[in-house]
């Protein structure tokens, strides 16, 4: 068994940092108080192999809202194909592309073998529960893959006048509550601790069992403790470890997490990999790595 599944991995490559994020990258580095060192895919795979972790690699398409080129699904799928022991890929589609987005998510799953969908409502400028995007959500539910949505505040555009045009309201978890009600067969993952609406996230999770939360993007030292307490106790089946690499490394996240001694071995195991195993069981990579 791997030590952990890092459910939230971005690629510190030229293609993502300098092309797809472009002008947003510098603000994100400042927000996270880090300087991202560019790496090639071989180095990233070696890092995760050394950590004994499976990484969930995230594609990115916010072209309509930002005008920037996507980090394409084929790019992510090729990496997973090269390193099947190390990575699982999540597709990204731009919801504003309508029927094209619906066809692309189907191609990404059926032809490319990607195992989930990733959305950033703030950067993509859409509400997840907007009915105009429901044909896309219907397709994702039909495909039987989880959908991951950025929630809470945003490192992209942070600390700039106007936040580079990104509106935080899109990322409130209450909209995922409505989506979960309308699509009970859809597994929804709220990415990040959802601050300042983390209690909205907990309310939605408590009410609807098809909602999960990954704890990426924050050092555990800064995550609201109410979330960690729930992850350690009554909602321990619904939280996922994630780093938000390269902005936060898995090493740093795990080091800071060691300070919280109220996690039982069972709750820690669920957070680190067992809950992820359940959500990713349909993927070839998970079947290969969790077959023991």
N, C-alpha and C positions, 0 to 999 in steps of 0.2 A: 504494500500500500504506500502511496506517496505521503509525505509528511503533511501536505496541505494542498488545497486548491485555491489559488489566488484568482478570485472571481472577477477582477477588474484590472486589466493590464492594457496600457497603451504602449506604443512602440517608440522608443527614443531614436527614431531613424530620421534621416533627412526628409523622406517622403511624408511623414506625419508632422514632425515639428516645424519644418520650414515651408512646406507646401500646403498641407491641409489646414494646419493651425495658423500658419503664417503670422500675421500681426497679433494674434491672440496669445501666442506662445510666451512672449516676454512678460505680459501681465500675469500669466499663470505662474511663471517661475518666481516672480516677485511675491505673489500671494503665498506660494508654498515655501518661500525663503530658500530656494535652491537654484542651482544652475544645472540644467539637464545636459549631461555629456552624451553626444551622439554616439550610437553604437551600431554595428552591423548585426544582422540576424543571427549569425553564428555565435557572436558574443552573448547575445540575449539568451539564446537556447542553452549555451554553456552555463550561464548564471543560474537559470532555473533548474538545470540538471544538478548542479552542485548543491542547490537548496533542497533538492528532492521534492520539487513542487510541479504541479500542472498549472499552467497559466491560461486564463481565458482572454484571448486576444480580441480586441474590439475594432471593427471597421468604423468608418465615419463618413457620413454624407449629409452635409448641411449646405449644399450648394445654393439652393434657392434663397435662403436667408442671408448667407455670407458672401456668395459669389466666388467662394474658394473651391478648388477641385477636391473631390472625395478621396479618402483612402479606401480603395475599392475592395469589394468582396473577393475578387480573384486574387488580389495581393495577399489577403489574409489566408485564403484557402491554400495558396501555394506554400506558405510557411508551415501551416498545419500538416500538409502533405510531406514536407521535408523533415519535420520533427514530430512525428505522430505520438511519440512517448511523452512529449513535453507540453503540447499546446492543444487547445480547443478553440475554435473560432466562432465569433458571433458576427452576423451580418449587420450592415447598416443600410437603410434606405431613407431617402428624403420623402417624408409624407406628402409634401406639396407636389410631388411628381405623379400623384394619382394612380392611374392604371399601370403606368410604367413601374411604380414602386411595388405594386401588388405582384406584377410579373417577376420583378427582380428578386423579391424575397423568396418566391417559389423556386426560382433558378438557383439562388444561393444555397437553399436547403437541399433541394432534390438533386441538383447537378454538381454543386461544389462541396456538399457535405458539411456545411456550417450548421452549428448546433443551437443557435439562438438569434435573437434580434436585439440590437442596441439602439436606443434613442436618447437624444439630448434635447428635451423640449425647449429649454432656454435658448440654446444656440440655433436649433432648428425652427424656433418661433412657431410652436403649435401647442394646443391643449390636447392631451392624450384622450380625453373624453369627448372631443368634438366629433359629432356624428359624420362630418364629411370625411373623416379618416377611418370610419368603421369598416369599410370594405377591406382595408389593409389589416386591421385588427382581426377581422373574421378569417382572413387567410392565415394569419399567424396562429390563431387558435386551431384552425383546420390542420395545419402542419404539425401541431403538437410540440412546438418549441417554446421555451420561456422567452419573455420579453423584458428587457432591462431598461429602466428609465432613470435618467439623472434626476435627483431630487435635492431640494434645499438650495443653499447659497451657491455661488459660482466663482471658481477661481479664474475663469476666462473673463477678461474685461474688468476684473476687480481692481479697485484703486485708481480708476481712470474716470474722467468726466463723462457722465452718461453711461458708464459701464460698457463702452464700445457697442451700445445699442441693445445689449442683452437685457431682457426683462425677467426678473426673478419670479413673477407670478406664475409663469408657465410651469415652474418646477415644484409647485406645492403638491404634496402627496395626496391631498383630498381629491384631486382629479383622478388619481389612480384608484381611489375607492370607488368612484363612479364607474370607471372602466371595468373594475373587478366585478361589480354588480351586473353590468351589461354582458360580460363575457366570463361566466363562472368556470368555463373550461380552459381559460387562459391563465397560465402561470405568470404572475407579474412580480418583478423584482425592483424595488426602489433602491437605487444606487446612492450610497453615502448616508450619513446619519440624519439628513433632512433638516438640519438646523436652519432657521429657527422654528420649523414646523414639525419637529421630531415627535411631538405628542400626537399630532395628526396622523403621523405614520403608525404609531403604536395603536391608536384607536382603529385605524383601518385594518391593521394586521389582526387585532383581537377580534374584529367583527367578521373578517373574510379570510378564510384559510388559503385562498389562492394568492395571497400577497406575502412576499418575503422582503428582507432588507439586507443589503450588503453594507459592511461597515468600512468601506474604503474611503480614501481621500482625507482622512483625519487620523492623526496619531491617537491611539487609545487614551492617552493622557488628556486629550481635549474633547473626546466624545462625551456628550451628556451622559452622566452615570446611569440615569434611568434606562437608557437603551442597553447598556452593558448588563445591568441587573436583570432586565428582561431576557437578554440573551443567555444569561446564566441560569435562569429559573423557568418560569412558566411558558416562555416562548422560545425555549432553546432549540426547538425544531425548525425555526423560521428565520434564523440569522445566518449570514455567510461571511467568511473572511474574505477581504479583498484589500489590496494595497493602494491602488491608483498609481502604480509604477508608470513612468519613472519619477513622478512628482513626489511620491512617498515610496520608499523601497520596502519590500517585504521584510527585510532584515530589521529596519527601523520599527516597523509596525509591531513585529513580534517581540522585539526587545522591550518596547514600551508596554506591551500587553502583559508582560511577565509580572508587572506590579499588582495585577488584579488577582488576588488569591482566592476569591470566592467562586471561581469556576471549578466545578467538579471535573475529574478526568473525563467523564461521559459528556458533559456539556462542552468542554473544550474540544473534544473529538468531533462533536456535531458541528461546531462552529468552523473548525479547521478544514474538514473534508467530508464528513458523513452527509450533511445536508446538501452539499454540492453534488455528491454522488447521486443522490436521489433525483435532483433536478436535471442532471446531465446523463442519466442512465441510457438515454436513447442514442448517444453519440458513440462512434467507433472508438474514440480515444478513451472514453470512460470505461467502455467494456473491456478494453485491453488492459487498462491500469488498475481497475477495481475488480478484476475477475477472481482474485485470490481469496 
